[in-house]
Structures are given as C-alpha cells and as structure tokens.
Amino acid sequence: MHIYAPAFLCGMLLLLPLESLPSHDWLLLLVPLALVSLWKRFGIAFAVIAGFCYAWLDAASYLDRMLPAALERTDLLVEGCVIGLPARSGDAARFVFGVEAMQDGAGRAIPFAGRIRLSWYAHEQALHPGDCGRLSVRLFQPRGFRNPGAMDYERWLFQQDLLARGYVRESTANRLEASGDLSADAFRDRLRAQVLALDSPAATPVYLALLIGDRSLLDDASWQLFRQTGTSHLVAISGLHIGLVAMLAWWLCERLWRYAGSMPLRVPSPVAAACCAMIAAFLYAAMAGFAIPTQRALMMTLVVVAAVLARRNSGGLQALGVALIAVLVLDPGSIHSAGFWLSFAAVTSILLMIRRYPALRSWRLLIAIQLGLSLLLVPVLATWHFPVSPLAPFVNLVAVPWFSFVIVPGVLLSAIFLQTGLPGHEWLPEAVMFLIDLTLAALERAASPGWLVALPELPLATLIGSMAGGALLLLGKGWRMRLAGMPLLALLLWPVPQDELRVTILDVGQGISVVAESGGRVLVYDLGPIYPGGFNTAEAVVMPFLAARGISDVDMLVISHDDSDHSGGYERFLEEIPTGVRLSGQPGEFAEDFRHCHEQPAWKWQHARFAFLPVRLDDASDNDLSCVLLIEHPSASILITGDITRRAEQALLEQYPHIGNIDLVTMPHHGSRSSSSQEFVKRLQAGDVVATAGWKNHFGHPKPDVVERWVSTGATVHETAAQGALTFAVNSGEANRLDGYRFTDRHFWHR
C-alpha cells in the first residue's frame, strides 16, 4: 500500500497543470487501460490511472455544479443551514451556507444546491452552526485576484467545494432560526462561547486554536510571531496533537483496564487500549472540524488499531500509505492545501529518518529529526510561498515537548473541567491561560531578532531537485550520496535571472498597485484598496508578491494620493516591510516621514530613469494631486498616471510637451470618463494600456467609449481583472514582454 498510495497521488497531480478538463472521450481510453493494468497486475499503472480519473471526476462535478454566470448580481432567495463555525471580521459575519433550495426574484425555483460562502455586513446577531432558514443574497462565481506569490482564492474555493461567494442583502425575508443541532460543530460553537467568556485576551486565541481548531481570532502579530519562530504548526490541531491524545488515551486505558475485574480475560488490555485511543483520536479530530492534518493522523490511528485487533504487525509507512489513500478518497481537494503537503511530508520524513538511523535513541533522535525536518521541509515551504525561520529547529526542540506534554493536555483537561463543572473548573482554565501567556512571552523573546527568510518563487524543476537533494543529504547511504545532495539542495539559493527593468501592475481589484524593479532596487507605487471588513491588498497581494520575488525591503514607497483604493493597508505595510524613501501627492494625510512626490528630483537605477511629473493646478482635487511617474529605459517608456482627471491631463500635456510614444501606460482613474481625454490619448500614442479595475465592478470601469478611444490610436488595452497581474519586462537588445498572470499560470479551476 505504501507503494500504490504515492502512485495514486501522482495520478491526481497529473490533472493539476491542465488549463481545462479533458473531454469525456478520454475516459473511453483510460478505463480500458486501467482494466488491462489490473488484469496484467501492473498495480502502479492502475493506481496512477485511477488517481487521474478520480481527480477528473471530482473536478468535473465541481465545475458542473458551480453557480451559473446568468445568476450573478441578481437577487436570489436561498434556503439552507449554516455550516461550520461562523467568523467575524470587523462588522461583518462570514460563514458557509449549505443551500438546499434557491429562488430568483420572481419566485421561480432554480436547480442549485451546494455550499456557498457568505458575508453578512452590519449583522449584530450571533450566528451559530446549524441555524437554518432563508436569506436574500447576491452571489458571484468563484473568482479572486491573480498575482504571483499571493493566495489563489479560486483554488481555495475549489478545494473547499464552495460553489459561489456573495453577501446577504437587507431584506425582511432574512430569517434564521436555531435548529437544535447536536452536531460536532454545534458543540464546538458552545465550547467557544464558554472560552470567550474567560477574561484572557492574549491567550484565548491560542487556547481556542488548540481546543477546537478555531484560528480566526489569531491576529497578524500572533501569526508573525509563530512564523518567525517556526511554531505555526503547534497552534493548529495537527497529527502531533492527535497522536499525543491517542497515546495518552492508550496509556491511561491500559493502566486502568487491569482493575476492570474479569474484563481483561475477555478483552485483552492492548485491544481495549487501542479502541480507547481510536475513540479519543476521533473525538479530538471532530473538535478540530476534521482538518486535513487531523484526517491523516486519524487514519493512521485507525490502521494501527485495526492491526492490533487483527493481531497483525503494521509498519509506519504502511499505515501512512493507507492514511494517504483514505484522505485523498474522502477529500480529493486536499491536494490543493498546504497543510496536506506539510503534514504528509513531515510524517514521511520522520519515519524515513527513524528507519535510516535506528541506532539513535532518545534526545539524539529528537535532535536529528528536528534538524532533518527543518531541512527537508524548506522546499515544501518554498512551493507554497511560506517564509523559512532559521530559529525553527532550535525553538521547536523546546516548544514541541512543552506544547505536547504541558499546554495541549492542560487545554484539554481544563476544557473537560469547564464543561462538567468539576471542582477546579474556575481556576484551571485560567492557569492554562497563564501558561500560554508565558509561552507567548518566551516566543517573543526568541523572535526578537526578527529573522525570517523569504524564498523567491522558483521553477517546479528546481523545487523537485532541491527536495531530492535534501533527501540524499540526510538519508543517503555513504558520503558520496550525501555529497551529491548538497548541490541539488543549493538550487534553492540559485539566483533568479533579473531583468534590467521589470514593472508589475498587480491585480488588486478596484484600485492600483505597481512594483518597479531595476538594478536590484524596488519602488512600490500604491497598495490597492482596503475593504470594510479590514481585508486589504497590501497584506493579501503586495507583500506576498514581494516575498515571491525575494524582496525583503523596499527602496521607495509612493502613495499617489489620499484615497482608500490607493493607500489601503499602508500602516501594516510599513510595519512589516523596511521602507526607505516615502512619498505622496498628499503627504500631510499620512505619517510625518512622508515627503511630497512633486518635489522629488529625477534619479537613475541602473539603465532606468525615474521622474515624477508635477502638475501645477490651482485648486487641484485629490485625484489631480496624484503622483504621475515616468520611467524611461533605452528600450521602453512607462507612464503611471494615478487618478488624474482631464484637467490634469491637459496641464500635463502643456507643461511636458515632450511626452509621447509611451510603451506602457496605466489608464487614468481606472478607465473613468472623467479621464483619458481625446487629446491626451492621441498625444501619448501608447503601445499598451492597462486598466486597473475590479472584475465586473459597479462603476463599469473601464468605460467602453474610453477603451475605444485608446484602441483607435493603435493601443492594446489590457485589464488586470481579466488578465491578472501584468508584468512588463525590459532588456536591452530584446523585445519587451508583457505577460498576464491569469494566462501564464492558468488551471482548470480558474474562470
């Protein structure tokens, strides 16, 4: 089984690179091949074909059930129930709703059923799992921003089997009532309410994360602390915690079973202990909402229990193979989750190291495993654009035993006391909270240097080669094999080729953010919008993009003017990213260290010249105060216009008559009719024009007549909403390249 499981996984992975699903005709070819493989006993070939077909059927089912495009932005009435734990962000409640019936505005039934993700703004009443009723909603097909390094929201929706996203409208038809649900989610919700009633704001988020897997209350500062110390895995209910609970239950049951009278004569103590371990693991996994790492640990526990009951010996790799097959069959979307890869990679590495170094015992084996994991998981972390903490192996040597034998048992024991009202139920949770506070303080001291290494986005072949190199270095037999692994592992540090000038216009919805790179220097122009719930593209898009490019600090930050779709999240950006010069068209609206971009002299980075073009206007509006940036390279010129209006455009043409023949320009004010005058468009003679607007935004940007105006001069119009982030690469002696990320990194789940 431990051979066929990876083959089944490889078959599923073969589907991922495809831009669209194969036609049904392929099944007519694959099914006979699978039957022949089975008949000829080519088990591995059969497993690969079976994996591919299973993933294909799952993906086809999702795409067939997705919300039809014709229903987008229309008033719909849905009936169903709340699924899982609702979360609150700002003044918005966010939750998954299981739709059982749907009607349009005229009351006609619509054949749609499945899970959707909803936001309910300005809704003060608490939502609970199992609340059922009807809601008036507006829905959208699964779609998100597409940027290198940033979260692929469409992939996440696919993995979660969410067929649409949307929001609840104000309506008298909205009615949700408690259904008396007795599910695990309802129990988790009640337990969360009890814990939130305790007065310990710093420790409560960690307590809930370890008790019920609810990490929604962990703030950005907490996540940054766990990332810097490499302990993020400890605040998620993972296989480590499930295994610990199972072992404790096994040990306790085996000790107590001796005093169960004649029962040990009927049921041997190992059998009773195995069953208790299985029950304990299942209950803890249910409290965690059956997250992917808990599924893997639960399946491995089940295999061990089955082996004990059948009086058979089951190796660790055999149990892991069964767990892998079970997780993939029950939840095929799990292969799109970082938790799946980190969980199985970690356990596989541990088992292989135990087998490779059988002579090591106790603390020596623990140190070897911790150092080995830190090395072997680096390529996996790089694949998912996670930063690497050099402190991780050292901090985890202390943190893992501390969490395993003190914090996690304390959390579970105090929760039992809290639920049952046993003596000590008042002070025991507070004592555990106090220990968590001490733990967080210790982690803060360990993380004080702030070490965190962001690896740049690397080709798949490089990542696979580095994984093989790490495995050879740690698991290879003989010094020659280990020596061969070093250059392969060093591929992670291989420098990425740099363009002389690289300008990336990010996909941030109804807003703008541009990153210009030249000669190892970086300029960030605007950060995109911030939304009512607190979501901002500075954190969600710009910072992950910089990390994917291997950029840890910025030479210049420009906030073109004071508008939320340009400056959203700038405070958080400045907290996280060391920034040199800070400029704005309205510096008085920001921190004291911002200077006026209109007073910044021109400068050169390598072959590129940067210059702001101040527009002198009386009584200029906020939009007309935007920083207008001209970037000139011997092979190309780029103009970033901000939100200037026709009035500023006219002044720009008068004050800078040399402007013209621009290779790339951002469409002023997202393509509004207030900008892109005929004279301005005609003078620029742009080759490519980019409209930075939201997908199907309610402003209608870019306006069709504005687009036609640019096209009539010979320009090619691009939209970040349709093409994702647009990267303009310039090198002397080479043709300029303009690539849209939605097309260069397209998969079948993308719309």
N, C-alpha and C positions, 0 to 999 in steps of 0.2 A: 504493500500500500504506500510505503514511503517513496517508492519509485513512480507509481502511477499518479500520485497526487500532484507533483510538480508538472507532469506531462499534461494533466487536465488543466492546470493553471496556465501553462504555456498556450494551450489551445484557446483559452479565453482571451489571452493577451493578443493573439493574432488579429482579433477583431478591432482592437483599440485604434490602430493607425488609420483605419478606413474613414474616408470623408463621408461615405454613405453606405448603408447596409447593402449586402449582396441581394440580388433578386431571389425569389423563391426557387428559381431553376437550379440554383446551386445545391439546394437540398436533394434534388434528384441525383446529383453526382456524389454528394458527401455521404448520404445514407447507405448506398451500396458499398462505398469504400469502408465505412465503419463496420458493416456486416462482414465483409471479406476479411478485415483486420481481426475481427472477433473469431471468425472461423479458422483463420490461419494462426491464431494465438499470437498475433502481434499486439500485445497488450498496450504498449506505449503509444503506438499509432492510433489504436482505438481511443485511448484516453485523450489524445490531442484533438481528434475529430469530435469526440463527444463534448469536450470543453468549448470548442469553437461553436458548435451547433447550439449548445445550451446558452452561451452568451448572446448569440444571434437571436434566439427566440425571446430572451428576456428584453433585449433592446428593441426588437420589433414590437413587442407588446406595449412597451412604454410609449414609443412614438405613435402607435395607433390610438392609444387612449388619451393622448395629450389634448389639451383644450384647443378646439378649432379656432383658427385666426379670425373667423367671422364673429366670434363672441367676445373678442377683446373690446374693452372700453364700453361695453353695454351693461345696462342694469340687469342683474340676474338675482334670482332668489334661490338660495341653496338650503337644503335640509340635511342635517347630519349631526355629528358629535365632535367635541374637542378631543384630540388625540395627544397623548404625551403631556409634558409639563409646559404650560404657557410661561413665557418670559416677558419681562417688562423692560423697555428701553426708553428712558425719558418719559414722555406722556403717552407712549404707545405700548399696547399689549400685542405680542407676536405669538402666534400659535399655529399648530397644524389642525386642519379641519377635515374630517372624513366625510365627503359628500356622498349622500345616498340618493338624493333626487335634486333636480335642477329645473327651474322655470325661467323663461325670458320675461321681459316687461309686460307682455300681453297675456301671461299666464299659461303659455304653451309649454308642455313638458319637453325637456331636452335630454337626449340619451347620453348622459355623462355621469360618471361615478368614479371616485378615487380621492386621493389625498391632495389637498391644496394648502399653501402657506399664506396666512392672512395677517394683516396688521390692522389693529383697531385703535385709531387715534382718539385722544381725549376721552378714553373709556376708563372710568374710575372703578367700576365694579370688578372685583376679582373674578378671574376665570379659573375653572378647575377641570381636570381631566374627567371626561365622561359627561360634561354639560352638553345637552342636546337641544336642538330646536332649529329655527330658521334664521337666516341672515340675508340682508340685502348687500350685495357685493359688486365690485367691478374687478375683473380678472384680466391677466395678461399671460401670454405664453411664456414658458421658461426662457429667460434671456438675461444676460448680465454684461458687465464691461469685459472687454477682451484686451488684456495687457500682459506683456512678458513679466513673469515673476509673481503676478497678483493671483488671487484666488479665482479659479474658474467656476463662477457661480452656476452656470448652466450644467457643468459636470456634477456639482454638488447636488443640484435639484434632481438630476438623473439618478445619482447614487441613492438619494433619499426617497425616490419614487414619488416625487411631488410633481403633479401634472400641470399646475398653474400657480401663479402667485398673484396677490391682489390686496385689496383693502375693503374694510366694512364701511358702507355708507350710512350716513344718518338717516334713519327710517323708523317709522312706527312698526314696521314688520319685524324688526330685530327682536328676537326673543330666544333666550337660552335658559334652560331650567336644569337643575341638578337631577340626575337620573338614579341616584343611589348606587353609583358604580362601585363595585368591590374589587376592581382590578388592581394590579400592582402599581400602576400609575396613580390611582386614587390614593393608595396607601402612601406612596412617596410624597404626594402633594400634602397630605395631612401631616406627615412627619416633617416636611419642610416648614410648614406653618408653625409647628411646635418649636423648631430650632430657631426660626427667625424671631420668636418671642423672647429668646435669650438675649441679653444685652452684652454682645461682644462683637462689634462691627468688623474688627480686623480678622478675627479667627473664624467667624461664621461662614464666609465663602469657602474656605478650605475644608471646614467641617462638613458642609453640605456636599462638596465635591467628593469627599471620601466616603460619605454615608450613602448618598443616593445618585451620585454621578452628575449632579447639577452644578455645572461650572459657569452658569450665566452671571453669577454675582462677582466673579473674579474680575477685577478691573485691570486696566492696561499696565499699571505699575506692578501688580502682582505677577502678571504673565511675564513681564520683562525680568523680574527677579528670578522666576523659575527658569527662564531661558538662559540667563547669564550664568546660573549655577548648574544647568543641565539636569534639573529635577522636575521638569514638566510632567514626566511620566508618573511621578509619585503623587500628583494631585488628581490623577484620573484613576478610576477603578479599573485596574489593568489585570493581566494574568497573574502578576506578582501578588496582588491583594486577594484574588480569588483562590490562588494556590495556597496562600497563607491561611485563609479561613478554612479551606478544605483540610489542611494538615492539622490545624488546631482541633477541628471537629473530630477528625480521625483519632488523634491522640487522646482527647477527652473521653470519647465513646469507648475506646479500647480499655482505658483505665476503669471506667465505671461499669463496663459490661461484666467485669469479674464478680461484681457484687449483685448480679441480677438473678440470683438463685440458680434454678436449673436451666435458664435460658441459654447459657454458653454451651450446654450439652446439645441443644437443638440447633442453635445458630452460632457457629464459631465467632470468636471476637473479631478476627480480621474481616469477616463478611459484614458483621454489624457495623464495624468502624467504617468500612468502605461505603456502606449505604448512608451513614450519617454524614460522611464527607460529601457525598453527592448531593444530599438534601441541602446542606449548608451552602455549598457552591451555587446551587440553583437559586436559593433564596437571595443570596448576595448579588448574583447576576441579574435577577429580576429587579432588585432595588436599584441597580445601575441602568435599568432600561435595556438590558441585553445589548450593550455596546459591543463593537467588534472585538476588542481585546478580551472582554468577558466571555464572548461566544467561544473564542479559541480555547480559553482556559477551561470553560465548562465542558467542551467536547473532549479535551484531553483527560479531564477528571472522569468523564463517563467511560472512556476507553479503559482507564486504569481500574475503575470499579467493575466493569464487565470482565476484565481479565481476572480479577480476584474472584468474582462469582463463578467464573468458568474454570477456576484453578489452572489458569494459563499465565505464562510469563509474557509481558508485553513491553518491548523496548520503548525508549523515549521517542526515537524517530518514527517508530510505527504509530505511536499514539498521536504524534504531531501530524503525520500524513492523514490519518483518519479525521483529525480535527480540521485540517485544511480542506479536505473534500466536503465535510459537513458544512463548514462555514460558506464555502462557495456555492453549494447547492441551495442552502437555506436563504442566503443573501448574496446573489451574484454581483450586486452593485458594490459589494465591499472592496473589490479590487480598485475602486476609484478613491479609496480612503487611505490617507497617510497612516492612520492607526493600524490598518491591516498589514501594511508592509513593515512598519516598525515592530509590530508585535511578533509576527512570524519570523522576521529576520533576527530579532533579539533571541527568541527561544531556540531557533535553529543554531545560532552562533554558540549559545550556552551549551547545548547538547553536543555539538561537534567539539568544543573545547574540552568538555569533560571526558569525551571519548579519546581525544588526542593526548591529554595529559592525565592519565589515570593515576599516576604516582603522586600527584599533588593532593594535599589534604588541607582541610580547614581553611585558615586565613590565607594561605598561599594560593589556594584555588580561587578564593573570593577575589583576591587582588588581580590574579591573572584574568579572570572572567571580566572584571570591571574594566581593566585596561583594554582587553580584547574587544569588548562591546563598543567602547569609545572609538576604537579604530575602525571596526567593521561597519558600524552604522553611519560613518561620515558620508559615504557615497549615497546611502538611502536618504539621509537628511538633505544632501545637496539636490537630489532628484526632486524633492518636494519644497525646495527653496527655503529650508529651515536653517537658521544660523547654527554654528557649532561653538560650543563653550569649551575652552581649554581647561576650565575648572572642573568639568563634569566628572571625570574619573576619580578625582580626589574628594570632591564633595560627596559623591554617591557612596564612597566607602564608609562614610559615617551616616549619611542620610538614609540609605536603604535599610540597614538594620534598625535605625531609630524609628522610621516610619512603620516597618514591618512588625516590630515587637513591642512598640510603645504606643505610637499615635493611632494606627489603624485599629488594634484591639481596644484601645481606650475609647475611640469613637463608637465602635460597635457596642461595647459594653454599656457605655453611658446612654446610648440610644435605647437599649433594652430597658434600662432603669427608667428612662424618661417615659417610655411607652407604658410600662407596667406599674409605675408609681411605687416601686420598691424603695425601701429606706436608702437614702442617699441620692434619690433622683433629682434633688435640687442642687446639690453641690458637685456631684460627679461630672456632669456636662461642663460646669464652669471650670473644674480642674483641668479637664481635657482642653478646653478653650485656652486656658492659661499656658499649657504646654505647647499648643500650636503657636501662640503669640511668641513664646521663647524661641521656637523653631524658626519663625519668620525673621526674628531679630538676628539670629545666628546666620541665616542665609544672607541677610542684608550686609552683615559684616564681611562674609566671604565674597560677596559680589561687589564690594566697594571699588575694586579696580575697574569694574565695568567691562571686563574682557568679553568680547563676543565677535566671532569671525563669520562674516557673511561670504559664502562662496558664490562666485558668479554662475550664471546659467551656462551649463556645459552640454555638449552633444551627447546623445544617448550612448554612442560607442565609447566615449571617454568614461562615462559613469560605469558602464558594464566592465570595462577594463580595470578601473580602479577597484571595483568590488572584487574582481578576480585577484588583483594584486594584494589586497588586504587579506583575503583568504589564504593565499600562498604564504604570505609573510608570517601569519600566526599558526596556520595549520599544516604547512608544508613539512615534509619529511626530509631532513638533511639541509645543510646550509645553502646548497645550490638552489633548491626550490625557493627557499626563503629570500635569498638574494634576488632571484628573478621577480619576486613580488614587489620589490621596492620601486623599480622604475614604473611599474604599472600603477601602483598607488600614487606615485608622484604626478600622474596625469592630472590629478585634481588641482595641482599648483601650476599646470602649464598655462602660460599667459594666453589670453584670448586676443586674437588679432584686433587691432584698433584702427578705425577709420580716421582719416585726417579731420573730418568734420562729420558729426552724427547728430541729427536733430530728430527727436522723437516727440510727436504730438500724441499725447496719451488719450485714451478713451475714458473720459470722466463724466459722460452724460452731458447734461445741460450746463456746461462750464468749459474751462480750458486749463490745461497744464502742459507745458513744453519743457523738455530736458535737452539742453545742448551740450555736447561733449567735443572737446578739441584739445589735443596736446596734453591729455591727462587732467585737464581742468573741466569743471562742471558748472553749468548755470541752470537753475530751475526757474522757469517763468510761470508763476501762478500754480495753485494747488488744487484747483477744481472746487466743487461745491461742498457744503455741509447741509445735512438734512435735519428736519425737526426732531427725529428720534436720536440724534447725535452721530449717526453714521457720516463719515467724511472721507473723501477720496484721497486726502493727504496720507492717512493711515492705510486705507484699503488699496490704493493704487500706486501713489507716487513713491512711498517708502519701500514697498516690496519691489517695485521696478528698479530702484536704485540698488537694492540688495542683490537683485538678479544680475545687475551689471557689475557687481563687485565694488560699488561706490559706497564708502562709509562716511564721507564728508562732502560738503558742497562749498564751492568757492564763492558763489553768488546766488542769492535768493531774491527774486523780483516778484513783488505783489503789485500787479499793474494798477489796481485802484481798489477802493473800499467797496467791495460787493461780495456777497456770500458765495457766489458761484466762481469766485476767483481766489478768495482768501480763506476758504473754509478749512479749519483744522490747522492753521499756521502755528498756533501756540504749541500744539502737540508735536508738530514737525520740528520746531526749534528745540524742544526738549530732547528729542531723540537723535537728531542729525546735527553734528557740529557744522556750523554755517559761518562763512567769512563775511563778505560784504552783503548788507541787506538794504534793498532799495524799494521804493514805491512811488507811484504818482501822487499818492496822498499819504506821505509818511507820518503826518500828525495823527492819523487814525490808528496807528499801530504802536509798537514798542518804541522806546526812546532811541534805540540804536538804529532805527531805520532812517536812511537818507533819501533825498529826492533823486529819482532816476533821471530827471530832466537836467540835473546839474552834474551828472557823471560823465567825465571825458571818455572819448573812444579809447579802446585798448585792443591788443592783439594776443591771441592764444595760438601758438604755432602758425599755421598758414591762414587762420581766420581772423578777420577784423570785426569787432563788435562796436556798435554805436547806437545810442538812443537818439531819437529824433524828436526833440521837444517841440510841441505845437503851441505857439503863442496865441491865445484866445482870451478875449475879455469875457468874464462871467462864464467860464467853461463849466460844463456839467461834470458830474463824477465820471461818466463814461468817457468824456473828451479829455479827462486828465490821465487816461490810460498811458502806460509806458509803451511807446512804439519802438521796437527793436529791429535794427537792420544788421544782418550777419552777412558778411561778404567773404567769399573764398575765391581764389583764382578760377575755380571751375563752377561756381554757383553763387547765387544770392538768395537769401531768405528774409522775408519781412513778417514780423509778428505784430499784429495790429491791435490786440486787445478789443475793447468795446467802443472804439471811436465811431462817431456819427458822421454824416455827410459834411457837417460844418467843419469838423476837424480834418476830414479828408481833403476838403478844398484848401484849408490853410496849409496842410502838409504839402500839397502839390505846388502851392505858391512859394513856400519857404524852402523847399528842396526840389528844385526843378530837374535835378539830375536823376531822380528816381525813375526807374523804368526797367523793362525786361527782367522782371523778377522770376526766378525759377520756381520758388515755392512761397506762397502767402497764406496766412490764416485769414479766413473770411471775417471781416469786421462784425462784431456783435452777433456771432453765431449764424449770420445769414439773415438778419433782420432787414426790413425795408427801410429802416432809419439809416442804413449804411450802404456801402457798395454803390456809390453814385456812378452814373454812366461815364463821367469824365475820369473818375478815379480808376475804374476798371480798365478803361481804354488806355490810360497812361501807363499802368503797370505792365500790361501785356504779359500776364503771368502764364507760366507753363502749367503749374499745378496749384489748385486752390483747395484748402481744407476747411470744411465747415465743422466746427466742434459743437455739436448739438445732441440732445438726448434722443433716444430711439422713440419715434412717434410722439414727440413732445407736443404739449397742448398749445405751444406758441406757433407751431407749424414751421419751425426753422429747420433748414434754410428755406426761405420762401421760393416758390417755383420761378417767379419772374426774376429774382435775384440770381438764381442758378443759371437761368437762360442768359442773363446779361454777361456773366463770366464766360459761359460756353461760346457765346457769339464772338468773343475775341480770340478763340482758339484754345482757351484753357481747359484742362481736365479737372472736373470737380470731384472731390472725394469727401466722404462723411465718416467721421470716427464711429458714429452709431452703426453704420453698415459694414465698415471695414476694420473696426478695432483700432488699436494704436497704429499710427503711421510713422514709419522710420525712413528718414531721408539720409542716405549715406553718400558722402562726397569724398573722392580721392583723385588726386592729380593724375591725368592721363587715362582715367577710367570713366565710363558712363555713370552718371548719377543714378542711384537706385531709390525707388520709393515702394516700400512693401507694407501691406496691411496685415496685421497680425491675425485677424479673423480668417484670412485666406492662407497664410503661411503655416498656421498651426490649427488647421480645421479638422474636426472629428464629427462622427455621425450624430452626436447629441447636440451639436451647435445648430442654431436656427439661421 
